[in-house]
Amino acid sequence: MNLKKLLVFLVFCYASTSVLAQPISQDEKMKWWREARFGMFIHFGVYAQMAGEYKGHQQAKGGAEWIMNRMKVPVSEYKEVAKQFNPVKFNADEWVKMAKDAGMKYLIITAKHHDGFALFDSKASDWDIMDATPYKKDLLKPLADACKKYGVKLGFYYSQAQDWVNPGGSAARKLMAEGWPNPDSTKIDDYTKEHKGHWDPAQETRTFAQYIDEVAVPQVKELMTNYGDIAVLWWDTPTNMTDEAALKLQEQLKKQPHIITNDRLKRPNFPGDTKTPEQKIPDLSELDGKDWETCMTMNGTWGFRNSDTRWKSSETLIRNLVDIASKGGNYLLNIGPKPDGSFPDASVERLKDLGNWMKIYSEAIYATEASLLPSQNWGRVTRKTQNGKTTLYLSVFGWPKDGVLNINGLNQEVISAGMLQNGEKLKWDKNGNQVTIKIPSQAPHAVASVIKVEVKGEMKTWFGESGKEKMKTGALD
């Protein structure tokens, strides 16, 4: 390389670095997230190996990822379970492609859940997939590569406070009755009350401050340093968290200046960028214009559980996605892989159904905003506003049998109306603030069919009476 080319190259590098280093506004940072509307949550770890069962008993309450705490599994026993955890069927390309094909724009995986087990090669603890299991491979590196390959944003879930294996981590107290009918239940419950939720002396050989400094902070640093661009850091359950610890963890995020965080690091002084209602879609009265994301399971548990066959139907999942988008939120839908690293068949089937719907109707989801027209008894409405006009997407759940769809509360002048899937033009009449659209006799899609309506004027989301109720955000467990 001659001197001239070298100088050009150095100037380019400097310019690129300068651009990357420039701070961006909150709206610019949140732009991709607000446009995505749909993401995949993955709960995976040693708990999958136990699949909700211990000593011949099914876990009485809660998600299977809580089995160590609820069943009061001793640290030494749980470490023995890890020696069986060998996800040989894990295929990063398959996981990410399934997410992409389902219409999901980002993926968030439990880099470390409350059991403290890290799915990555951590130098801060040997309680990780490299050192504690026969698999001995970093799960996050191939996942990061696959996300980059398929254009899916990558995020990490990290349990910053609770850690039931690394000494010093906190433990939310759960009664023995939530696990199994242990004959020593009363004694164990008394012990956990006296020991801040801990049930094994091995958990208390270090202080919480030591755990933060020696495990949590260095692991978050590893996650922010070793896997390329990280779009989201998803904190969970700030049990016994302090502001001091939160500041130390937050400092590590500077390595990813555009990263989005949720509201679970430490309340109330660290609100993050997004609210996190769990297993619940907020009512209109809870909306206040702030960014929010509903995380939800496909069945009744986050981590894999053999006995849980309470699968939500594809119809429910599709309509949940539409409902959430119509209120301006994101849908983070969970998968709990089996211990061999494969997705349960029921999850795969539902992802395919979601993908088939999104192939036709994704325009009604991506980059849309809440419309907050008065509630329509036939379905939900999303909108896009630009260049002096607004496009409304009417997702119809209950297709009218009389061939007429009524839209209430629409004051704007209608420019056009048509079927989204094929562009078929539809006739309409307007009487005051009610629009009547003549529609085909049969619904194009049995679950949700979309009609696209363009109106004059740039409609804005008006929250009105919304926000009068506080959004129920955070973990339910």
Secondary structure, 3 states (H helix, E strand, C coil): CCHHHHHHHHHHHHHHHHHHHCCCCHHHHHHHHHHHCEEEEECCCCHHHHCCEECCEECCCCCHHHHHHHCCCCHHHHHHHHCCCCCCCCCHHHHHHHHHHCCCCEEEEEEECCCCCECCCCCCCCCECCCCCCCCCCCHHHHHHHHHHHCCEEEEEECCCECCCCCCCECCCCCHHHCCCCCCHHHHHHHHHHCCCCCCHHHHCCCHHHHHHHHHHHHHHHHHHCCCCCCEEEECCCCCCCHHHHHHHHHHHHHCCCCEEECCCECCCECCCEECEECCCCCHHHCCCCCEEEEECCCCCCCCCCCCCCCCCHHHHHHHHHHHHHCCCEEEEEECCCCCCCCCHHHHHHHHHHHHHHHHHHHHCCCCEECCCCCECCEEEEEEEECCEEEEEEEECCCCCCCEEEECCCCCCEEEEEECCCCCECCEEEECCEEEEECCCCCCCCCCEEEEEEEECCCCCCCCCCCCCCCCCECCC
